[in-house]
Amino acid sequence: MKDLKYLAAYSIPLAAIIGLIFKGSWAFFTPIFAFIIIPVFEMLLPVTSENLTPEEVSVKLKNPLFDALLYVNLPLVYGIVGWFLWSLTWFQYTTAELVGLTISVGIAVGGNGINVAHELGHRKSRFEKTLAKILLIPALYMHFYIEHNYGHHLNAATAEDPASARYNQTVYSFWFTSMFRQYASAWKIQLHLLKRANTSFFSFKNDMLYFTIIQLLYLGIVAYFFGSFAAGIALSVGITSAILLETINYIEHYGLRRNKIPSGRYERVSEIHSWNSNHVMGRVILYELTRHSDHHYKSAKKYQVLEYHDVSPQMPFGYPTSMLLSLVPPLWFAIMNKRIPVEMKPVG
């Protein structure tokens, strides 16, 4: 029964569904749930730092339930996005309802689309990697698959990584630098892979090319069936989900840096180069993404067996609460800067 705690991850899309059904003020229920109700629960519930025993790890890795819980997000995310876009053809939303539902659906796409795609994108099977790519389509963020796996995990916590926030960088600055630099980095990685394989730009191996075509087709299909206004809303949903992702990226590595060793290379990524959080609500709703230190230490690990390391820098709050705090830079800096190891802070 304890394994069913991850059903809580469906609470975000459920909140979006409630907004779509009841409309009116309920259109804003998802952001209220994600960034007010969940943080309150995080404050009230205990922080759990226990790790599984080797026997428990073995059992959980063999249990198909954990994978099935991820797969369900595919029809769930597409169902919510499709429902919202279809409803634009027959329901006259107010401006406030449109804003609220666009944000709500965007949060669902970010939390249960991009985040699950992140988990599945690290898997070995072609089936799960394909699911990851499909889940990234409504977010219009398919380049994340390449940049995250071939760029971020190599360069995390260095100046070369677009997705690692600098010391005293605001989240608002980070949204722009990370989005544009990650996209440029994905193309750079792709062109390098093509060159190494001695393959032309118009090859089927050019993932970035067909990612672009797929995403344009997605918007074109939305425009064809639901109208150009719906295509604009689909674009807005994608932008919202991308901002959610980048806010998570911001808090995951904020201010943490790998040092260079005498050879001129960076030290290896370890448990000290990502922020960890053991707050229960954030852990289960984000499929243990908050145990990010262990994820970077051993990226192939499945979410249900990620561990806590006491040497990892610890966030004072869960990820949802921390995301909210990051929106107020002076407060964020006052809380987090003193937690960054002295040896990682910039000199001067």
GUTORDO-295659 format. One record per residue (C-alpha): residue in one letter; x, y, z; residue number from 1. Coordinates in pm, 1 decimal. Example, Ala and Ser with C-alpha at 12.3 -4.5 7.8 and 13.67 -1.06 7.14 Angstrom:
2
resn_east_north_up_resi
A_1230.0_-450.0_780.0_1
S_1367.0_-106.0_714.0_2
END
This chain:
348
resn_east_north_up_resi
M_0.0_0.0_0.0_1
K_290.0_240.3_68.9_2
D_384.8_222.4_-297.4_3
L_49.7_378.1_-389.2_4
K_169.5_708.0_-243.9_5
Y_283.3_801.8_-594.4_6
L_-82.2_824.8_-697.1_7
A_-52.2_1170.6_-540.9_8
A_138.2_1271.5_-855.8_9
Y_-197.1_1267.5_-1035.3_10
S_-327.9_1541.8_-806.3_11
I_-189.3_1814.3_-1034.5_12
P_-372.4_1693.8_-1348.5_13
L_-679.5_1627.3_-1130.7_14
A_-669.3_1990.8_-1020.7_15
A_-656.3_2095.1_-1387.9_16
I_-954.1_1870.9_-1463.9_17
I_-1149.7_2032.9_-1178.9_18
G_-1077.3_2370.8_-1334.1_19
L_-1194.5_2253.1_-1676.6_20
I_-1518.0_2115.2_-1531.7_21
F_-1622.0_2395.3_-1298.1_22
K_-1458.5_2691.3_-1474.5_23
G_-1503.5_3037.4_-1317.4_24
S_-1268.5_3089.0_-1023.5_25
W_-1186.1_2718.1_-1032.3_26
A_-981.1_2789.7_-1344.7_27
F_-704.5_2901.2_-1107.0_28
F_-732.6_2600.0_-877.4_29
T_-419.4_2426.9_-1014.5_30
P_-169.4_2708.5_-935.6_31
I_-338.1_2755.2_-596.3_32
F_-310.9_2383.4_-526.4_33
A_48.0_2355.5_-650.4_34
F_191.5_2665.5_-486.8_35
I_-25.3_2727.7_-180.7_36
I_-194.2_2405.0_-68.0_37
I_104.2_2175.8_-134.4_38
P_353.8_2408.8_40.8_39
V_122.4_2417.8_344.7_40
F_116.2_2037.4_353.4_41
E_494.7_2032.5_315.9_42
M_523.6_2247.7_626.1_43
L_292.7_2018.0_824.0_44
L_416.1_1676.5_712.9_45
P_742.3_1527.1_844.5_46
V_1064.6_1520.9_642.9_47
T_1172.9_1164.2_570.6_48
S_1537.6_1086.2_499.2_49
E_1524.8_707.5_525.0_50
N_1672.8_499.5_244.0_51
L_1559.3_159.8_125.0_52
T_1741.1_-156.1_222.8_53
P_1908.1_-356.3_-58.9_54
E_1626.5_-611.2_-32.1_55
E_1360.9_-339.1_-67.8_56
V_1543.8_-193.0_-368.3_57
S_1544.2_-533.0_-538.4_58
V_1169.4_-576.4_-479.2_59
K_1078.4_-227.7_-602.6_60
L_1286.7_-259.2_-917.7_61
K_1094.8_-574.8_-1009.7_62
N_751.6_-424.5_-939.8_63
P_587.6_-312.2_-1269.7_64
L_356.9_-75.8_-1078.7_65
F_619.5_199.7_-1070.7_66
D_659.5_201.4_-1448.0_67
A_283.6_178.2_-1504.7_68
L_231.4_486.3_-1288.0_69
L_454.7_678.2_-1529.2_70
Y_292.4_545.7_-1847.2_71
V_-56.5_656.8_-1737.4_72
N_61.6_1015.8_-1762.8_73
L_72.1_997.5_-2142.5_74
P_-306.2_963.5_-2201.8_75
L_-370.6_1183.0_-1897.9_76
V_-163.4_1476.1_-2024.3_77
Y_-288.0_1449.5_-2381.2_78
G_-645.3_1408.3_-2259.9_79
I_-628.7_1730.4_-2058.2_80
V_-460.3_1928.9_-2336.0_81
G_-702.4_1793.1_-2597.9_82
W_-1005.0_1862.7_-2379.1_83
F_-900.2_2222.2_-2318.2_84
L_-822.6_2295.5_-2683.8_85
W_-1142.6_2126.7_-2802.6_86
S_-1349.1_2321.9_-2548.8_87
L_-1229.3_2645.4_-2709.5_88
T_-1444.5_2560.3_-3013.2_89
W_-1772.3_2549.6_-2823.1_90
F_-1736.9_2733.1_-2490.1_91
Q_-1703.8_3109.7_-2452.4_92
Y_-1441.7_3151.7_-2182.4_93
T_-1384.9_3482.4_-2008.7_94
T_-1034.4_3628.5_-2029.1_95
A_-972.9_3536.4_-1665.9_96
E_-1082.4_3175.6_-1727.4_97
L_-854.0_3149.9_-2030.2_98
V_-558.2_3277.8_-1829.7_99
G_-631.8_3046.1_-1537.2_100
L_-685.0_2735.2_-1748.0_101
T_-382.7_2801.9_-1968.3_102
I_-165.6_2825.3_-1656.5_103
S_-336.3_2518.8_-1506.0_104
V_-295.2_2300.0_-1813.9_105
G_61.9_2428.2_-1851.8_106
I_143.2_2322.1_-1496.4_107
A_-1.8_1976.0_-1567.1_108
V_204.0_1948.2_-1887.2_109
G_515.8_2056.5_-1699.0_110
G_465.1_1844.2_-1388.0_111
N_325.5_1529.0_-1547.6_112
G_458.2_1572.2_-1899.3_113
I_810.5_1712.4_-1892.5_114
N_895.4_1569.7_-1550.8_115
V_784.0_1218.2_-1647.4_116
A_960.8_1256.9_-1983.3_117
H_1273.9_1339.9_-1785.9_118
E_1245.5_1013.5_-1592.5_119
L_1166.5_800.5_-1899.1_120
G_1433.3_970.4_-2109.0_121
H_1699.6_815.5_-1886.4_122
R_1567.3_464.3_-1939.7_123
K_1736.7_211.9_-2169.5_124
S_1437.7_79.4_-2364.9_125
R_1340.3_238.9_-2696.1_126
F_974.1_220.1_-2590.1_127
E_1028.7_437.3_-2283.2_128
K_1255.8_679.8_-2467.5_129
T_981.9_718.9_-2731.1_130
L_723.1_785.7_-2460.9_131
A_954.8_1054.4_-2322.9_132
K_971.4_1229.4_-2659.7_133
I_593.2_1212.3_-2708.0_134
L_535.2_1363.2_-2362.8_135
L_754.7_1659.2_-2456.7_136
I_546.7_1754.7_-2762.3_137
P_269.7_1956.2_-2584.7_138
A_543.5_2147.9_-2401.3_139
L_712.6_2222.7_-2736.9_140
Y_1034.0_2126.4_-2558.6_141
M_1155.2_1818.2_-2741.5_142
H_1510.0_1955.3_-2757.2_143
F_1519.4_1894.6_-2379.9_144
Y_1564.5_1523.9_-2454.9_145
I_1898.8_1588.1_-2626.2_146
E_2032.6_1874.7_-2417.9_147
H_1944.2_1718.0_-2083.7_148
N_2087.8_1374.2_-2153.9_149
Y_2393.8_1474.5_-2355.5_150
G_2459.2_1821.5_-2217.7_151
H_2321.9_1887.6_-1872.4_152
H_2435.1_1561.2_-1713.5_153
L_2783.6_1619.1_-1848.1_154
N_2809.9_1987.9_-1756.6_155
A_2584.5_2023.9_-1449.7_156
A_2707.4_2273.3_-1190.2_157
T_2953.7_2437.0_-1431.0_158
A_2953.2_2763.3_-1624.9_159
E_2912.9_2559.4_-1945.5_160
D_2570.0_2432.1_-1836.8_161
P_2272.0_2649.9_-1936.6_162
A_2050.6_2471.4_-1681.3_163
S_2266.1_2547.9_-1374.8_164
A_2181.2_2884.6_-1218.2_165
R_2468.1_3110.3_-1114.2_166
Y_2516.6_3252.1_-764.9_167
N_2291.4_3560.1_-723.8_168
Q_2122.6_3503.9_-1059.8_169
T_1748.6_3570.1_-1039.2_170
V_1501.2_3313.5_-1161.6_171
Y_1366.7_3567.2_-1412.5_172
S_1709.5_3609.6_-1571.8_173
F_1754.6_3233.3_-1563.9_174
W_1432.5_3168.0_-1757.6_175
F_1574.8_3350.5_-2058.3_176
T_1937.6_3239.2_-2038.7_177
S_1846.0_2875.7_-1978.7_178
M_1576.3_2851.8_-2246.6_179
F_1779.9_3007.6_-2525.6_180
R_2113.7_2854.0_-2430.5_181
Q_1962.6_2505.6_-2391.1_182
Y_1804.8_2525.4_-2735.7_183
A_2133.2_2642.1_-2889.8_184
S_2319.6_2372.0_-2696.0_185
A_2082.5_2101.6_-2822.6_186
W_2157.2_2201.0_-3182.9_187
K_2529.9_2210.5_-3112.1_188
I_2517.4_1861.6_-2961.3_189
Q_2306.3_1733.6_-3250.8_190
L_2540.0_1870.6_-3517.0_191
H_2836.2_1718.9_-3332.5_192
L_2664.1_1379.0_-3324.2_193
L_2588.0_1399.6_-3697.5_194
K_2947.3_1494.7_-3776.2_195
R_3082.8_1212.8_-3563.2_196
A_2853.0_967.1_-3742.3_197
N_2947.0_1118.4_-4080.7_198
T_2575.2_1174.1_-4149.1_199
S_2409.0_1456.7_-4341.1_200
F_2192.8_1726.4_-4184.4_201
F_1881.5_1583.8_-4352.5_202
S_1933.8_1238.5_-4206.3_203
F_1672.7_1054.2_-3999.0_204
K_1937.1_1065.4_-3726.4_205
N_1892.2_1441.8_-3700.4_206
D_1657.7_1436.0_-3403.2_207
M_1649.9_1813.9_-3376.1_208
L_1524.5_1842.7_-3732.7_209
Y_1236.1_1603.4_-3690.8_210
F_1163.1_1738.7_-3340.4_211
T_1109.8_2076.6_-3506.3_212
I_887.8_1925.5_-3775.5_213
I_683.5_1728.7_-3520.4_214
Q_621.7_2034.9_-3303.4_215
L_520.0_2247.9_-3602.7_216
L_287.6_1966.8_-3712.5_217
Y_139.8_1957.7_-3362.2_218
L_56.3_2329.1_-3375.5_219
G_-68.0_2289.5_-3734.6_220
I_-300.7_2003.1_-3637.2_221
V_-435.5_2209.0_-3346.4_222
A_-494.8_2503.8_-3581.7_223
Y_-664.3_2280.2_-3841.0_224
F_-907.1_2110.8_-3602.8_225
F_-961.8_2379.7_-3337.6_226
G_-862.8_2707.2_-3506.4_227
S_-572.4_2949.7_-3497.9_228
F_-675.8_3087.3_-3159.0_229
A_-647.7_2737.9_-3009.3_230
A_-301.2_2705.7_-3166.3_231
G_-203.7_3027.2_-2987.0_232
I_-334.5_2882.2_-2660.6_233
A_-139.8_2559.2_-2725.1_234
L_172.1_2771.0_-2768.2_235
S_94.5_2951.6_-2441.5_236
V_47.2_2617.4_-2262.8_237
G_389.5_2510.3_-2389.9_238
I_552.6_2832.3_-2270.5_239
T_389.7_2793.7_-1927.4_240
S_513.9_2436.8_-1892.3_241
A_863.7_2542.7_-2002.3_242
I_870.9_2817.5_-1739.0_243
L_769.6_2560.7_-1476.8_244
L_1053.9_2332.8_-1588.6_245
E_1307.4_2613.5_-1586.4_246
T_1200.4_2720.1_-1238.3_247
I_1269.6_2364.1_-1123.3_248
N_1603.0_2370.7_-1306.5_249
Y_1681.8_2695.7_-1128.2_250
I_1639.7_2557.8_-776.9_251
E_1803.7_2221.7_-850.4_252
H_2158.1_2355.4_-891.0_253
Y_2136.9_2719.3_-780.9_254
G_2482.5_2851.1_-682.3_255
L_2646.2_2506.7_-670.6_256
R_2965.9_2467.3_-869.5_257
R_3213.5_2192.5_-953.2_258
N_3575.0_2294.0_-909.9_259
K_3843.4_2245.5_-1171.0_260
I_4118.1_1997.0_-1096.8_261
P_4488.7_2048.2_-1191.1_262
S_4434.2_1890.8_-1536.3_263
G_4195.5_2173.7_-1621.8_264
R_3892.8_1944.8_-1623.4_265
Y_3604.1_1974.0_-1382.2_266
E_3579.6_1734.6_-1090.5_267
R_3328.2_1454.3_-1139.6_268
V_2963.4_1519.3_-1062.2_269
S_2887.3_1395.3_-713.3_270
E_2617.6_1409.8_-445.8_271
I_2721.9_1763.3_-348.8_272
H_2636.6_1929.9_-679.8_273
S_2254.9_1928.8_-660.9_274
W_2008.0_2046.9_-399.4_275
N_1823.8_1767.1_-221.0_276
S_1485.7_1781.0_-50.1_277
N_1327.5_1507.8_160.6_278
H_991.3_1679.5_203.7_279
V_726.2_1416.2_144.0_280
M_473.8_1602.1_-72.5_281
G_728.6_1727.3_-322.0_282
R_891.2_1386.3_-338.3_283
V_581.6_1188.5_-433.6_284
I_417.4_1451.7_-654.8_285
L_736.8_1494.1_-858.0_286
Y_829.9_1123.1_-865.9_287
E_1130.0_1172.5_-635.5_288
L_1280.3_1445.0_-853.2_289
T_1362.4_1622.4_-527.8_290
R_1625.9_1357.9_-453.4_291
H_1813.3_1521.8_-735.2_292
S_2157.0_1475.9_-584.8_293
D_2135.3_1098.7_-618.9_294
H_1984.1_1131.0_-966.1_295
H_2292.0_1317.6_-1089.9_296
Y_2522.2_1085.4_-901.5_297
K_2366.3_781.7_-1071.7_298
S_2138.5_903.6_-1350.9_299
A_2022.4_557.4_-1459.3_300
K_1853.6_495.5_-1121.6_301
K_1477.1_464.2_-1132.7_302
Y_1281.5_716.8_-928.6_303
Q_1144.9_467.1_-674.3_304
V_1493.2_374.3_-547.1_305
L_1665.2_713.9_-536.3_306
E_1853.1_772.9_-211.9_307
Y_1929.6_1050.1_30.6_308
H_2296.4_1137.7_92.8_309
D_2377.5_1333.1_406.5_310
V_2664.4_1510.5_226.3_311
S_2422.5_1662.7_-24.9_312
P_2323.9_2027.6_23.5_313
Q_1975.4_2032.3_172.2_314
M_1693.1_2266.5_84.9_315
P_1506.4_2403.1_388.2_316
F_1178.3_2350.5_203.5_317
G_1031.3_2118.1_-55.5_318
Y_1062.6_2187.9_-426.8_319
P_711.3_2341.9_-470.9_320
T_772.0_2580.6_-179.6_321
S_1121.4_2659.8_-304.4_322
M_990.2_2737.7_-651.6_323
L_750.3_2987.5_-498.0_324
L_1028.2_3146.0_-291.0_325
S_1251.2_3179.1_-597.1_326
L_999.1_3423.2_-742.3_327
V_1102.5_3670.8_-470.9_328
P_1479.4_3700.0_-536.7_329
P_1580.9_3894.9_-221.3_330
L_1405.9_3637.4_-1.7_331
W_1550.8_3349.5_-203.3_332
F_1906.0_3485.7_-180.3_333
A_1870.0_3550.9_194.4_334
I_1764.1_3190.4_255.4_335
M_1980.5_3001.0_7.2_336
N_2309.8_3190.3_-26.6_337
K_2422.4_3106.6_325.1_338
R_2360.1_2737.7_255.1_339
I_2596.0_2724.3_-41.2_340
P_2935.3_2575.9_53.9_341
V_3199.5_2849.4_86.1_342
E_3431.5_2676.8_-159.7_343
M_3160.2_2697.0_-428.8_344
K_3091.3_3068.8_-393.6_345
P_3252.2_3305.6_-644.6_346
V_3560.1_3485.6_-518.8_347
G_3527.8_3860.6_-457.4_348
END
